[in-house]
Amino acid sequence: PTMAHSKALLVLENFIDGKFVPCSSYIDSYNPSTGDVYCRVPDSGKEEVEAAVKAAKDAFPIWSSKSPLERSQILNKLADLIEHDLEAFAQAESKDQGKTITFARTVDIPRAVHNFRFFASSILHHVTECTEMPTMGCVHYTSRAPVGVAGLISPWNLPLYLLTWKIAPAIACGNTVVAKPSEMTSVTAWMMCKLLEKAGVPPGVVNVVFGTGAKAGEALVCHPDVPLISFTGSTLTAQRIAEKSAPHCKRLSLELGGKNPAIIFEDADLSQCIPTTVRSSFANQGEICLCTSRIFVQRGIYSEFLKRFVAEAKKWKTGNPSDPTIDVGALISKEHLEKVKNYVKKAQAEGARVLCGEGVDPLALPSGNQKGYFMLPTVIAEVKDESCCMQEEIFGPVTCVVAFDTEEEVIRRANGVKYGLAATVWSGNVGRVHRVAHRLQSGLVWTNCWLVRDLNLPFGGMKASGIGREGAKDSYEFFTEVKTITIKH
Protein backbone atom coordinates (compact mmCIF):
# COMPACT_ATOMS: atom_id res chain seq x y z
CA PRO A 1 0.00 0.00 0.00
CA THR A 2 1.08 3.58 -0.63
CA MET A 3 2.02 5.83 2.27
CA ALA A 4 -1.21 7.78 1.87
CA HIS A 5 -3.17 4.55 2.11
CA SER A 6 -1.40 3.35 5.24
CA LYS A 7 -1.70 6.77 6.93
CA ALA A 8 -5.48 6.56 7.03
CA LEU A 9 -5.41 3.10 8.60
CA LEU A 10 -5.30 2.46 12.31
CA VAL A 11 -1.99 0.73 13.11
CA LEU A 12 -1.85 -1.29 16.33
CA GLU A 13 1.28 -2.05 18.32
CA ASN A 14 2.12 -4.78 20.82
CA PHE A 15 2.03 -3.79 24.48
CA ILE A 16 5.07 -5.22 26.26
CA ASP A 17 6.45 -4.25 29.67
CA GLY A 18 4.21 -1.18 29.89
CA LYS A 19 5.18 0.22 26.48
CA PHE A 20 3.80 0.09 22.94
CA VAL A 21 6.29 -1.64 20.68
CA PRO A 22 6.12 -1.61 16.87
CA CYS A 23 6.32 -4.93 15.03
CA SER A 24 8.40 -5.81 11.97
CA SER A 25 5.41 -7.15 10.01
CA TYR A 26 1.67 -6.56 9.98
CA ILE A 27 -1.55 -8.18 8.82
CA ASP A 28 -4.72 -6.53 7.55
CA SER A 29 -7.88 -6.43 9.60
CA TYR A 30 -11.19 -5.82 7.84
CA ASN A 31 -14.27 -3.85 8.76
CA PRO A 32 -16.86 -6.64 8.31
CA SER A 33 -19.69 -4.21 7.52
CA THR A 34 -17.91 -2.68 4.50
CA GLY A 35 -15.40 -5.35 3.47
CA ASP A 36 -12.58 -2.76 3.58
CA VAL A 37 -9.24 -3.03 5.36
CA TYR A 38 -9.34 -0.53 8.18
CA CYS A 39 -6.62 -1.61 10.55
CA ARG A 40 -3.15 -3.15 10.58
CA VAL A 41 -2.40 -5.66 13.30
CA PRO A 42 1.10 -6.83 14.34
CA ASP A 43 1.96 -10.26 12.95
CA SER A 44 3.86 -11.32 16.06
CA GLY A 45 5.82 -14.52 16.49
CA LYS A 46 8.43 -16.14 18.74
CA GLU A 47 10.50 -13.02 19.26
CA GLU A 48 7.62 -10.81 20.42
CA VAL A 49 6.17 -13.54 22.63
CA GLU A 50 9.64 -14.10 24.13
CA ALA A 51 9.90 -10.40 25.07
CA ALA A 52 6.38 -10.39 26.53
CA VAL A 53 6.94 -13.54 28.59
CA LYS A 54 10.21 -12.14 29.93
CA ALA A 55 8.45 -8.91 30.96
CA ALA A 56 5.66 -10.89 32.65
CA LYS A 57 8.16 -13.11 34.44
CA ASP A 58 10.14 -10.11 35.71
CA ALA A 59 6.97 -8.37 36.93
CA PHE A 60 5.69 -11.45 38.76
CA PRO A 61 7.57 -11.16 42.10
CA ILE A 62 6.34 -7.62 42.81
CA TRP A 63 2.78 -8.11 41.56
CA SER A 64 2.28 -11.45 43.35
CA SER A 65 3.50 -9.99 46.63
CA LYS A 66 0.86 -7.24 46.62
CA SER A 67 -2.10 -7.86 48.92
CA PRO A 68 -5.43 -8.88 47.40
CA LEU A 69 -6.79 -5.50 48.51
CA GLU A 70 -4.12 -3.58 46.57
CA ARG A 71 -4.80 -5.62 43.44
CA SER A 72 -8.54 -5.21 43.95
CA GLN A 73 -8.23 -1.40 44.02
CA ILE A 74 -6.26 -1.43 40.75
CA LEU A 75 -8.86 -3.67 39.05
CA ASN A 76 -11.65 -1.37 40.19
CA LYS A 77 -9.77 1.65 38.83
CA LEU A 78 -9.36 -0.08 35.46
CA ALA A 79 -13.10 -0.89 35.42
CA ASP A 80 -13.89 2.79 36.05
CA LEU A 81 -11.59 3.92 33.22
CA ILE A 82 -13.16 1.51 30.70
CA GLU A 83 -16.63 2.54 31.82
CA HIS A 84 -15.70 6.20 31.40
CA ASP A 85 -14.80 5.44 27.74
CA LEU A 86 -17.72 3.04 27.22
CA GLU A 87 -19.01 4.73 24.08
CA ALA A 88 -15.59 4.80 22.37
CA PHE A 89 -15.05 1.13 23.23
CA ALA A 90 -18.53 0.20 21.97
CA GLN A 91 -18.00 2.05 18.66
CA ALA A 92 -14.63 0.34 18.17
CA GLU A 93 -16.01 -3.12 19.01
CA SER A 94 -18.91 -2.70 16.59
CA LYS A 95 -16.70 -1.49 13.75
CA ASP A 96 -14.02 -4.13 14.32
CA GLN A 97 -16.29 -7.14 14.89
CA GLY A 98 -19.39 -6.30 12.85
CA LYS A 99 -21.76 -6.61 15.82
CA THR A 100 -24.47 -4.00 16.29
CA ILE A 101 -23.61 -0.86 18.23
CA THR A 102 -26.58 -1.69 20.47
CA PHE A 103 -25.15 -5.08 21.42
CA ALA A 104 -21.67 -3.64 22.03
CA ARG A 105 -23.13 -0.86 24.21
CA THR A 106 -25.47 -3.03 26.24
CA VAL A 107 -23.62 -6.36 26.40
CA ASP A 108 -19.93 -6.41 25.44
CA ILE A 109 -18.47 -3.34 27.11
CA PRO A 110 -20.63 -3.32 30.28
CA ARG A 111 -19.70 -6.98 30.77
CA ALA A 112 -15.98 -6.19 30.34
CA VAL A 113 -16.32 -3.54 33.06
CA HIS A 114 -18.25 -5.98 35.25
CA ASN A 115 -15.56 -8.66 34.79
CA PHE A 116 -12.96 -6.42 36.48
CA ARG A 117 -15.34 -5.29 39.25
CA PHE A 118 -16.51 -8.82 39.91
CA PHE A 119 -13.03 -10.29 40.38
CA ALA A 120 -11.87 -7.18 42.26
CA SER A 121 -14.56 -8.06 44.76
CA SER A 122 -14.38 -11.87 44.74
CA ILE A 123 -10.60 -11.94 45.37
CA LEU A 124 -11.27 -10.41 48.80
CA HIS A 125 -13.58 -13.22 49.88
CA HIS A 126 -11.78 -16.49 49.26
CA VAL A 127 -10.98 -18.66 52.26
CA THR A 128 -8.60 -21.59 52.60
CA GLU A 129 -9.31 -24.89 54.35
CA CYS A 130 -8.14 -26.26 57.66
CA THR A 131 -8.65 -29.66 59.33
CA GLU A 132 -7.50 -31.04 62.67
CA MET A 133 -6.34 -34.54 63.64
CA PRO A 134 -6.43 -34.51 67.44
CA THR A 135 -5.33 -38.18 67.75
CA MET A 136 -2.19 -37.50 65.72
CA GLY A 137 -1.62 -34.08 67.29
CA CYS A 138 -1.69 -32.52 63.82
CA VAL A 139 -3.40 -29.65 62.10
CA HIS A 140 -3.55 -29.34 58.30
CA TYR A 141 -4.27 -26.21 56.32
CA THR A 142 -4.09 -25.11 52.70
CA SER A 143 -2.51 -22.04 51.24
CA ARG A 144 -2.93 -20.69 47.71
CA ALA A 145 -0.41 -18.79 45.67
CA PRO A 146 -0.44 -17.39 42.12
CA VAL A 147 1.08 -19.72 39.53
CA GLY A 148 3.20 -17.36 37.40
CA VAL A 149 2.80 -16.21 33.81
CA ALA A 150 -0.64 -16.97 32.36
CA GLY A 151 -1.10 -17.28 28.59
CA LEU A 152 -4.56 -16.04 27.59
CA ILE A 153 -5.97 -16.58 24.10
CA SER A 154 -9.35 -15.07 23.29
CA PRO A 155 -11.68 -15.27 20.26
CA TRP A 156 -13.25 -12.77 17.85
CA ASN A 157 -16.94 -13.03 18.73
CA LEU A 158 -16.99 -11.12 22.06
CA PRO A 159 -13.49 -9.59 21.94
CA LEU A 160 -13.10 -7.42 25.05
CA TYR A 161 -15.80 -9.28 26.99
CA LEU A 162 -13.98 -12.64 26.78
CA LEU A 163 -10.46 -11.21 27.06
CA THR A 164 -11.27 -9.41 30.33
CA TRP A 165 -13.08 -12.54 31.62
CA LYS A 166 -9.57 -14.09 31.57
CA ILE A 167 -7.33 -11.12 32.45
CA ALA A 168 -9.39 -10.09 35.50
CA PRO A 169 -9.16 -13.37 37.49
CA ALA A 170 -5.57 -14.01 36.34
CA ILE A 171 -4.22 -10.71 37.68
CA ALA A 172 -6.61 -10.58 40.65
CA CYS A 173 -4.98 -13.81 41.85
CA GLY A 174 -1.51 -12.29 41.47
CA ASN A 175 -0.40 -13.81 38.17
CA THR A 176 1.05 -11.77 35.34
CA VAL A 177 -0.24 -12.31 31.81
CA VAL A 178 0.61 -12.48 28.14
CA ALA A 179 -2.63 -12.18 26.19
CA LYS A 180 -3.24 -12.82 22.52
CA PRO A 181 -6.59 -11.54 21.23
CA SER A 182 -7.90 -12.69 17.85
CA GLU A 183 -6.07 -11.00 14.97
CA MET A 184 -9.50 -10.19 13.50
CA THR A 185 -10.64 -8.16 16.52
CA SER A 186 -7.68 -6.59 18.30
CA VAL A 187 -8.68 -2.94 18.60
CA THR A 188 -10.45 -2.90 21.98
CA ALA A 189 -7.61 -4.90 23.61
CA TRP A 190 -5.17 -2.27 22.31
CA MET A 191 -7.43 0.51 23.64
CA MET A 192 -7.49 -1.18 27.05
CA CYS A 193 -3.67 -1.24 27.11
CA LYS A 194 -3.68 2.57 26.96
CA LEU A 195 -5.54 2.64 30.31
CA LEU A 196 -3.38 0.18 32.25
CA GLU A 197 -0.76 2.62 33.51
CA LYS A 198 -3.39 5.13 34.60
CA ALA A 199 -5.18 2.37 36.54
CA GLY A 200 -1.94 1.59 38.39
CA VAL A 201 -1.13 -1.73 36.69
CA PRO A 202 2.68 -2.01 36.93
CA PRO A 203 4.65 -2.56 33.69
CA GLY A 204 4.88 -6.22 32.67
CA VAL A 205 1.79 -7.35 34.59
CA VAL A 206 -0.42 -7.27 31.48
CA ASN A 207 1.29 -7.77 28.12
CA VAL A 208 -0.67 -8.02 24.89
CA VAL A 209 0.84 -9.60 21.79
CA PHE A 210 -1.20 -9.36 18.60
CA GLY A 211 -1.08 -11.88 15.76
CA THR A 212 -2.38 -15.16 14.41
CA GLY A 213 -2.95 -18.38 16.32
CA ALA A 214 -0.53 -20.24 14.07
CA LYS A 215 2.37 -17.88 14.87
CA ALA A 216 1.79 -15.86 18.05
CA GLY A 217 -0.60 -18.33 19.70
CA GLU A 218 1.69 -21.25 19.01
CA ALA A 219 4.74 -19.44 20.41
CA LEU A 220 2.81 -18.64 23.59
CA VAL A 221 1.48 -22.18 24.05
CA CYS A 222 4.93 -23.70 23.49
CA HIS A 223 6.81 -21.31 25.79
CA PRO A 224 8.33 -23.23 28.72
CA ASP A 225 7.88 -20.26 31.10
CA VAL A 226 4.08 -20.09 30.66
CA PRO A 227 2.63 -22.71 33.05
CA LEU A 228 -1.04 -22.06 32.31
CA ILE A 229 -3.10 -21.45 29.20
CA SER A 230 -6.68 -20.24 29.17
CA PHE A 231 -8.25 -20.49 25.73
CA THR A 232 -11.69 -19.76 24.28
CA GLY A 233 -12.25 -20.85 20.68
CA SER A 234 -12.66 -23.88 18.46
CA THR A 235 -12.35 -27.52 19.49
CA LEU A 236 -9.85 -28.06 16.66
CA THR A 237 -7.47 -25.36 17.96
CA ALA A 238 -7.90 -26.70 21.50
CA GLN A 239 -6.68 -30.13 20.39
CA ARG A 240 -3.52 -28.51 19.05
CA ILE A 241 -3.06 -26.54 22.28
CA ALA A 242 -3.40 -29.74 24.32
CA GLU A 243 -0.79 -31.50 22.15
CA LYS A 244 1.68 -28.62 22.23
CA SER A 245 1.38 -28.04 25.97
CA ALA A 246 1.51 -31.70 26.99
CA PRO A 247 5.35 -31.93 27.05
CA HIS A 248 5.40 -28.99 29.50
CA CYS A 249 2.54 -30.39 31.68
CA LYS A 250 0.70 -27.08 31.41
CA ARG A 251 -2.54 -26.40 33.16
CA LEU A 252 -5.34 -25.81 30.66
CA SER A 253 -8.75 -24.18 30.72
CA LEU A 254 -10.49 -24.65 27.38
CA GLU A 255 -13.87 -23.11 26.60
CA LEU A 256 -14.95 -24.46 23.23
CA GLY A 257 -17.95 -24.63 20.94
CA GLY A 258 -21.51 -25.68 21.43
CA LYS A 259 -24.43 -27.11 19.49
CA ASN A 260 -26.95 -25.99 22.02
CA PRO A 261 -30.48 -27.38 22.10
CA ALA A 262 -33.62 -25.50 23.08
CA ILE A 263 -36.32 -27.92 24.18
CA ILE A 264 -39.85 -26.53 24.03
CA PHE A 265 -42.60 -28.55 25.67
CA GLU A 266 -46.31 -28.19 24.90
CA ASP A 267 -46.94 -26.34 28.16
CA ALA A 268 -44.33 -23.64 27.44
CA ASP A 269 -45.40 -20.01 27.66
CA LEU A 270 -44.91 -19.07 24.00
CA SER A 271 -45.30 -15.34 24.61
CA GLN A 272 -42.03 -15.51 26.59
CA CYS A 273 -40.46 -18.40 24.75
CA ILE A 274 -40.64 -17.11 21.18
CA PRO A 275 -38.94 -13.70 21.57
CA THR A 276 -36.29 -15.22 23.85
CA THR A 277 -35.61 -18.12 21.50
CA VAL A 278 -35.30 -15.76 18.52
CA ARG A 279 -32.75 -13.84 20.60
CA SER A 280 -30.93 -16.99 21.67
CA SER A 281 -30.68 -18.01 18.01
CA PHE A 282 -29.64 -14.74 16.39
CA ALA A 283 -28.10 -12.44 19.02
CA ASN A 284 -24.65 -11.18 17.94
CA GLN A 285 -25.35 -12.73 14.48
CA GLY A 286 -25.49 -16.14 16.14
CA GLU A 287 -21.78 -15.74 16.91
CA ILE A 288 -22.01 -16.71 20.59
CA CYS A 289 -20.95 -20.15 21.79
CA LEU A 290 -24.18 -20.21 23.87
CA CYS A 291 -26.59 -19.60 20.97
CA THR A 292 -29.34 -22.16 20.42
CA SER A 293 -28.95 -23.71 17.00
CA ARG A 294 -31.20 -26.78 17.48
CA ILE A 295 -34.76 -26.13 18.54
CA PHE A 296 -36.84 -29.19 19.53
CA VAL A 297 -40.56 -28.42 19.71
CA GLN A 298 -43.17 -30.84 21.02
CA ARG A 299 -45.44 -31.96 18.18
CA GLY A 300 -48.69 -30.53 19.56
CA ILE A 301 -47.42 -26.95 19.27
CA TYR A 302 -44.89 -27.47 16.45
CA SER A 303 -46.77 -25.76 13.60
CA GLU A 304 -47.95 -22.84 15.76
CA PHE A 305 -44.44 -22.36 17.15
CA LEU A 306 -42.89 -22.44 13.70
CA LYS A 307 -45.33 -19.90 12.27
CA ARG A 308 -44.83 -17.45 15.16
CA PHE A 309 -41.07 -18.02 15.36
CA VAL A 310 -40.52 -17.30 11.65
CA ALA A 311 -42.73 -14.20 11.81
CA GLU A 312 -40.67 -12.92 14.76
CA ALA A 313 -37.34 -13.77 13.05
CA LYS A 314 -38.40 -11.80 9.96
CA LYS A 315 -38.83 -8.68 12.12
CA TRP A 316 -35.11 -8.65 12.94
CA LYS A 317 -33.43 -6.01 10.82
CA THR A 318 -30.07 -6.68 9.19
CA GLY A 319 -27.82 -3.79 8.18
CA ASN A 320 -25.23 -1.20 9.12
CA PRO A 321 -24.12 -2.15 12.66
CA SER A 322 -23.68 1.50 13.68
CA ASP A 323 -27.41 2.13 13.13
CA PRO A 324 -29.03 1.74 16.59
CA THR A 325 -32.26 0.31 15.10
CA ILE A 326 -30.45 -2.70 13.59
CA ASP A 327 -30.70 -6.16 15.22
CA VAL A 328 -28.23 -8.15 13.10
CA GLY A 329 -24.80 -6.82 12.11
CA ALA A 330 -22.15 -8.27 9.83
CA LEU A 331 -20.47 -11.66 10.24
CA ILE A 332 -16.78 -11.57 11.12
CA SER A 333 -15.23 -12.36 7.71
CA LYS A 334 -15.86 -13.23 4.10
CA GLU A 335 -14.65 -16.80 4.71
CA HIS A 336 -16.89 -17.24 7.72
CA LEU A 337 -19.93 -15.92 5.83
CA GLU A 338 -19.25 -18.41 3.01
CA LYS A 339 -18.96 -21.24 5.52
CA VAL A 340 -22.27 -20.35 7.20
CA LYS A 341 -24.07 -19.99 3.84
CA ASN A 342 -22.73 -23.41 2.80
CA TYR A 343 -24.48 -25.04 5.75
CA VAL A 344 -27.78 -23.62 4.48
CA LYS A 345 -27.04 -24.97 0.98
CA LYS A 346 -26.25 -28.42 2.43
CA ALA A 347 -29.52 -28.45 4.37
CA GLN A 348 -31.45 -27.62 1.18
CA ALA A 349 -29.61 -30.32 -0.74
CA GLU A 350 -30.66 -32.81 1.95
CA GLY A 351 -34.30 -31.86 1.48
CA ALA A 352 -34.76 -29.56 4.49
CA ARG A 353 -36.98 -26.47 4.16
CA VAL A 354 -35.53 -22.99 4.57
CA LEU A 355 -38.45 -20.96 5.92
CA CYS A 356 -36.87 -17.51 5.99
CA GLY A 357 -33.56 -15.77 5.50
CA GLU A 358 -30.67 -16.93 3.29
CA GLY A 359 -31.74 -17.58 -0.30
CA VAL A 360 -35.43 -17.05 0.53
CA ASP A 361 -35.83 -13.37 1.40
CA PRO A 362 -34.17 -10.39 -0.29
CA LEU A 363 -31.38 -8.71 1.66
CA ALA A 364 -31.46 -4.94 1.19
CA LEU A 365 -28.35 -3.12 2.42
CA PRO A 366 -27.40 0.58 2.58
CA SER A 367 -25.04 1.65 -0.24
CA GLY A 368 -21.99 1.76 2.04
CA ASN A 369 -22.53 -1.82 3.18
CA GLN A 370 -22.95 -3.62 -0.14
CA LYS A 371 -19.58 -5.37 0.22
CA GLY A 372 -20.08 -6.24 3.88
CA TYR A 373 -20.50 -9.78 5.22
CA PHE A 374 -24.23 -9.81 5.95
CA MET A 375 -26.79 -12.56 6.22
CA LEU A 376 -30.44 -12.63 7.27
CA PRO A 377 -31.64 -14.66 10.27
CA THR A 378 -32.32 -18.08 8.74
CA VAL A 379 -34.71 -20.75 10.00
CA ILE A 380 -34.48 -24.33 8.70
CA ALA A 381 -37.14 -26.99 9.33
CA GLU A 382 -37.34 -30.72 8.70
CA VAL A 383 -33.62 -31.34 9.17
CA LYS A 384 -32.49 -34.85 10.05
CA ASP A 385 -30.65 -35.27 13.37
CA GLU A 386 -27.62 -36.73 11.58
CA SER A 387 -27.31 -33.76 9.19
CA CYS A 388 -24.16 -31.66 9.62
CA CYS A 389 -26.50 -28.71 10.28
CA MET A 390 -27.68 -30.51 13.43
CA GLN A 391 -24.27 -31.90 14.43
CA GLU A 392 -21.72 -29.15 13.75
CA GLU A 393 -21.40 -25.68 15.20
CA ILE A 394 -22.46 -23.23 12.47
CA PHE A 395 -21.76 -20.05 14.49
CA GLY A 396 -23.97 -17.79 12.41
CA PRO A 397 -27.59 -16.57 12.25
CA VAL A 398 -28.95 -20.04 11.43
CA THR A 399 -31.15 -22.27 13.55
CA CYS A 400 -32.86 -25.62 12.90
CA VAL A 401 -36.36 -26.38 14.19
CA VAL A 402 -37.56 -29.98 14.53
CA ALA A 403 -40.48 -31.77 16.18
CA PHE A 404 -40.39 -34.35 19.00
CA ASP A 405 -42.98 -36.47 20.81
CA THR A 406 -41.77 -37.61 24.23
CA GLU A 407 -39.52 -36.33 27.01
CA GLU A 408 -37.42 -39.50 26.83
CA GLU A 409 -36.89 -39.10 23.08
CA VAL A 410 -35.94 -35.42 23.20
CA ILE A 411 -33.33 -35.96 25.93
CA ARG A 412 -31.71 -38.68 23.82
CA ARG A 413 -31.71 -36.45 20.72
CA ALA A 414 -30.53 -33.33 22.53
CA ASN A 415 -27.57 -35.32 23.91
CA GLY A 416 -26.81 -36.85 20.51
CA VAL A 417 -24.02 -34.43 19.51
CA LYS A 418 -20.35 -34.22 20.49
CA TYR A 419 -20.85 -30.90 22.28
CA GLY A 420 -22.31 -30.15 25.71
CA LEU A 421 -22.08 -26.46 26.53
CA ALA A 422 -25.55 -25.00 27.12
CA ALA A 423 -29.20 -25.99 26.81
CA THR A 424 -32.51 -24.23 27.33
CA VAL A 425 -35.71 -25.91 28.49
CA TRP A 426 -39.15 -24.29 28.18
CA SER A 427 -41.93 -25.76 30.29
CA GLY A 428 -44.38 -24.73 32.99
CA ASN A 429 -44.00 -28.08 34.77
CA VAL A 430 -41.48 -27.72 37.56
CA GLY A 431 -40.92 -31.46 38.00
CA ARG A 432 -40.20 -31.88 34.32
CA VAL A 433 -37.83 -28.92 34.29
CA HIS A 434 -35.69 -30.52 37.02
CA ARG A 435 -35.83 -34.01 35.51
CA VAL A 436 -34.76 -32.83 32.07
CA ALA A 437 -32.10 -30.44 33.39
CA HIS A 438 -30.47 -33.29 35.32
CA ARG A 439 -30.31 -35.56 32.29
CA LEU A 440 -28.99 -33.13 29.70
CA GLN A 441 -25.25 -33.46 29.07
CA SER A 442 -24.63 -29.77 29.33
CA GLY A 443 -22.53 -27.49 31.52
CA LEU A 444 -25.30 -24.89 31.67
CA VAL A 445 -29.07 -25.35 31.55
CA TRP A 446 -31.40 -22.37 31.41
CA THR A 447 -35.11 -22.93 31.95
CA ASN A 448 -37.66 -20.42 30.71
CA CYS A 449 -34.86 -17.90 30.08
CA TRP A 450 -31.52 -17.55 28.27
CA LEU A 451 -28.11 -16.05 29.04
CA VAL A 452 -28.89 -15.03 32.59
CA ARG A 453 -25.43 -15.22 34.15
CA ASP A 454 -24.16 -15.16 37.71
CA LEU A 455 -20.37 -14.93 37.51
CA ASN A 456 -20.11 -16.66 40.90
CA LEU A 457 -21.20 -19.94 39.39
CA PRO A 458 -19.23 -22.37 37.21
CA PHE A 459 -19.25 -21.69 33.49
CA GLY A 460 -18.06 -24.25 30.95
CA GLY A 461 -18.99 -27.33 29.00
CA MET A 462 -18.97 -31.10 28.89
CA LYS A 463 -17.70 -33.43 26.13
CA ALA A 464 -16.14 -31.53 23.18
CA SER A 465 -17.25 -28.20 24.67
CA GLY A 466 -14.21 -27.92 26.86
CA ILE A 467 -12.14 -28.67 29.91
CA GLY A 468 -12.46 -26.83 33.20
CA ARG A 469 -14.82 -24.16 34.47
CA GLU A 470 -14.65 -20.40 34.96
CA GLY A 471 -16.38 -18.43 37.74
CA ALA A 472 -15.51 -16.95 41.13
CA LYS A 473 -14.32 -20.14 42.82
CA ASP A 474 -13.37 -22.01 39.63
CA SER A 475 -11.23 -19.23 38.16
CA TYR A 476 -9.56 -18.75 41.56
CA GLU A 477 -8.70 -22.46 41.67
CA PHE A 478 -7.39 -22.41 38.10
CA PHE A 479 -5.23 -19.32 38.54
CA THR A 480 -3.69 -20.37 41.87
CA GLU A 481 -1.54 -23.26 43.03
CA VAL A 482 -2.74 -24.97 46.24
CA LYS A 483 -0.43 -26.35 48.90
CA THR A 484 -1.39 -28.51 51.88
CA ILE A 485 0.67 -27.83 54.99
CA THR A 486 0.70 -30.21 57.97
CA ILE A 487 1.95 -29.09 61.39
CA LYS A 488 2.50 -31.48 64.30
CA HIS A 489 2.17 -29.72 67.64
Disulfide bonds with the S-S distance in Angstrom:
none
